[in-house]
C-alpha cells in the first residue's frame, strides 16, 4: 500500500491492526518469516499475474488459512483476484473503513476456524 492508503487504513482500524508494508513480493515473503500475519492485503493494481503469484507464494509459506485480500483499482476486479488464494476483493475507490471492517471480519472468521 502506498503511504496515503496506509495512513487511511491505520486511521480506519482505530489502532486495532499493526500494518506492515512491502515494496515487493520478495520483501513481503521475508516479512512473513519474521512475523506471521493475521491477514494479508495484496495490491493487484500493478500486475495481476504478479499479485496472484505473490498470494500463492504467501499461501504456501503460511500453510494456514490466513485471509488474503486482493486490493484492486480496476472498475471490476480481474477474474484472477476473485478466486483462491484470495478470500475477498476490495476496490481502492472504497472507503478504507470498508477494508478495515473486511479485515476484522475475515480475521475473526479465520480465527474461529483455527480453534
Helices and strands as residue ranges (DSSP letters): H 3-13, H 25-34, E 39-43, H 48-62, E 67-72, G 79-82, E 88-91, H 96-114
